Amino acid sequence: MIRFYYNLSPNPMKVALCLEELGLPYEPVPVDTRKGDQFDAAYAAVNPNAKVPAIVDGETTVFDSNAILLYLAEKTGQFLPPQNGAARGEMLSWLMFVATGIGPFSGQCVHFRHFAPKDAGAYALDRYVYEARRHWDVLDTHLEGRSFMVGDAYSIVDMAAWGWARMVPFVLGEDAFAGLPNVKRLLDTINARPAAQRAKALKGRHAFKAEMDDEARANMFRFIKPAA
C-alpha cells in the first residue's frame, strides 16, 4: 500500500485527488507543518527538502507533487496522453508550468499578502501578486474554448491545476475568479467529480494545527524569529 505523507495545502491535495481518481489503495500519513513534523528525522529520510507531499510505494520514494502525479500516472497508464504524439509534449509543458510557475508564484503571493512581516516591503508583494496573476491569466487564456488543459481528456495536468485553483481567492483576492472564468469552470468541473469529494474528505481524517501563532511561523517560515 502507498504511504501518502500529506497535509491539506494545495500540493498534497492534488496528489490526494490523483490517488482517488486512480483508485489506488493508500495510507494517509499526516505531516503537520505548523507543528514542525516536516523536520523530524524520519520524515527527512523520505523527503530531505522537508516539504509535503511525498509517497512511499514499496521500494520507491517520490517527493514533489508534480513528480508524484507523473509517477502515479505512468505506473497505472491512466490520465496521460499517448507516449508518442504532440499531446505528450503539451502535457509535460503544462505540468511543468504548474510546477514552476503557478505553484511557486501563488505560494509566494500568499506568503507576502498574508504572512510576511509588515516591514517586508511593497516591492516583494507587488512582484509576487503580479507574477501570480500573470500565470493564472496564461492558464485561463489557454482554457478558453477547452474542456481540459490538454486536448479533450481529463489528465494529471488538470489535477495539478485543481490543487491551486481551489485557493485562487486566497491567493489573489475574493473577486479573482471574476477575471478567471475558465479557471473557475475547470475548478467546478473537477469539484463535481466523486474523486474530488473523496480527496476533500481527508480534511476529516486528521486534525492539523489551525493557529498561525509564533510556533507555526517559526516552523513554516524559519527565517522569521518568534516574538520575544
C-alpha positions in Angstrom: 0.0 0.0 0.0 1.2 3.5 -0.8 2.1 5.7 2.2 1.0 9.2 1.4 2.6 12.0 3.5 0.3 15.0 3.4 -1.4 18.0 4.9 -4.4 20.0 3.4 -2.4 22.5 1.4 -2.6 22.7 -2.4 0.3 20.4 -3.4 -0.7 17.4 -1.2 -4.3 17.8 -2.2 -3.6 17.4 -5.9 -1.9 14.1 -5.1 -4.9 13.1 -3.0 -7.1 13.8 -6.0 -4.9 11.7 -8.2 -4.8 8.7 -5.8 -8.6 8.8 -5.6 -9.0 9.1 -9.3 -6.8 6.1 -9.8 -8.4 4.1 -7.1 -5.1 3.1 -5.6 -5.1 2.0 -2.0 -3.1 4.4 0.2 -2.4 5.2 3.8 -2.6 8.9 4.5 0.2 9.9 6.9 -0.3 13.4 8.4 2.6 15.8 8.5 1.6 18.9 10.5 4.0 21.6 9.2 2.7 24.2 11.7 4.0 21.8 14.5 7.3 21.1 12.7 6.6 17.5 11.8 8.4 18.0 8.4 11.7 18.4 10.3 11.5 15.0 12.0 14.5 12.8 11.1 12.1 10.0 10.0 10.4 12.3 7.5 13.7 13.8 6.4 14.7 10.3 5.2 11.6 10.4 3.0 11.9 14.0 1.7 15.2 15.7 2.5 13.6 19.0 1.4 11.2 18.9 4.4 8.1 19.6 2.3 4.9 17.8 1.7 3.7 15.8 -0.1 5.8 12.6 -0.5 4.9 9.0 -1.2 6.5 5.7 -0.5 5.4 2.9 -2.9 7.2 -0.3 -1.9 10.8 0.4 -2.5 10.1 3.6 -4.4 10.0 7.1 -2.8 8.8 10.1 -4.7 8.6 13.7 -3.4 7.4 16.9 -5.1 3.7 16.8 -6.0 4.1 17.1 -9.8 6.7 14.3 -9.8 4.3 12.2 -7.8 1.4 12.8 -10.3 3.6 11.8 -13.2 4.9 8.7 -11.4 1.4 7.5 -10.5 0.0 8.2 -14.0 2.9 6.3 -15.6 2.6 3.5 -13.0 -1.1 2.9 -13.9 -1.1 4.1 -17.6 -4.1 6.5 -16.8 -4.7 10.2 -17.3 -1.8 10.5 -19.7 -1.8 11.2 -23.5 0.0 8.6 -25.7 3.7 8.4 -25.3 4.4 9.3 -28.9 2.4 12.3 -30.0 2.1 16.1 -29.8 -0.2 15.8 -26.8 2.5 14.2 -24.7 4.8 17.2 -25.1 1.9 19.6 -24.4 1.1 17.7 -21.3 4.6 17.8 -20.0 4.9 21.5 -20.8 1.7 22.5 -18.9 2.6 20.2 -16.0 5.9 21.9 -15.6 4.1 25.3 -16.0 2.1 24.5 -12.9 5.2 23.1 -11.1 7.5 26.1 -11.8 5.0 28.9 -12.2 1.5 28.5 -10.8 2.6 26.9 -7.6 5.7 28.8 -6.6 4.3 32.3 -7.5 1.0 31.6 -6.0 2.7 30.4 -2.8 4.9 33.4 -2.6 1.9 35.7 -3.3 0.1 34.1 -0.3 3.2 34.5 1.9 3.7 38.2 1.2 -0.1 39.0 1.2 -0.9 37.2 4.4 2.1 36.1 6.5 5.2 38.2 5.8 6.3 40.7 8.4 4.8 44.1 7.8 8.2 45.6 7.1 8.9 43.1 4.3 8.3 45.9 1.8 5.9 46.7 -1.0 8.2 45.6 -3.8 8.2 41.9 -3.0 4.4 41.9 -2.5 3.8 43.8 -5.8 6.1 41.4 -7.7 4.5 38.2 -6.5 1.0 39.5 -6.9 1.8 40.5 -10.4 3.5 37.2 -11.3 0.8 35.1 -9.7 -1.9 36.9 -11.6 0.1 36.7 -14.9 0.5 33.0 -14.6 -3.2 32.5 -13.8 -4.1 34.7 -16.8 -1.9 32.5 -19.0 -3.7 29.4 -17.8 -7.1 31.0 -18.2 -6.4 32.1 -21.7 -5.2 28.6 -22.6 -8.5 27.1 -21.3 -10.6 29.4 -23.4 -12.8 27.1 -25.6 -11.2 23.9 -24.0 -12.8 21.5 -21.6 -9.5 20.5 -20.1 -5.8 21.6 -20.2 -4.6 19.1 -22.8 -6.9 18.0 -25.7 -10.4 16.8 -24.8 -9.3 14.5 -22.0 -9.0 15.0 -18.2 -5.4 14.5 -17.2 -2.9 14.9 -14.4 -2.4 18.5 -15.6 -6.0 19.3 -14.6 -5.4 17.7 -11.2 -2.2 19.7 -10.7 -4.1 22.9 -11.6 -7.0 22.0 -9.3 -4.8 21.8 -6.2 -4.0 25.5 -6.5 -7.2 26.7 -8.3 -9.1 25.9 -5.1 -7.0 28.7 -3.4 -7.3 31.4 -6.0 -9.4 33.8 -3.8 -6.9 33.4 -1.0 -4.0 34.0 -3.5 -5.4 36.9 -5.5 -8.4 38.2 -3.6 -12.1 37.3 -3.2 -13.1 38.7 -6.6 -10.2 37.0 -8.5 -12.5 34.4 -10.3 -14.4 37.2 -12.0 -11.3 37.7 -14.2 -10.6 33.9 -14.5 -13.8 32.4 -15.7 -12.2 29.5 -17.5 -10.2 28.5 -14.4 -13.4 28.7 -12.4 -15.2 26.5 -14.9 -12.4 23.9 -14.7 -12.4 24.0 -10.9 -16.2 23.5 -10.8 -16.0 20.6 -13.2 -13.3 18.8 -11.1 -15.1 19.6 -7.8 -18.1 17.7 -9.1 -16.2 14.5 -9.6 -16.6 11.9 -6.9 -12.8 11.5 -6.5 -12.5 15.2 -5.7 -15.2 14.8 -3.0 -13.3 11.9 -1.5 -10.0 13.8 -1.6 -11.5 16.8 0.2 -12.9 14.4 2.8 -9.3 13.9 4.0 -9.9 17.1 6.0 -11.9 15.0 8.5 -9.3 12.2 8.8 -6.7 14.0 10.9 -6.6 17.2 13.0 -4.0 19.7 11.9 -2.9 22.8 13.9 -5.1 25.7 12.7 -3.5 28.6 14.5 -0.8 30.6 12.8 0.9 31.5 16.0 4.6 32.0 16.8 5.2 28.3 16.9 3.7 27.9 13.5 5.5 30.8 12.0 8.8 29.5 13.3 8.2 26.1 11.8 6.8 27.3 8.4 9.0 30.4 7.9 12.2 29.5 9.8 13.9 32.8 8.9 11.2 34.7 10.8 12.0 34.5 14.5 9.1 34.3 17.0 8.3 37.4 19.0 10.4 37.7 22.2 
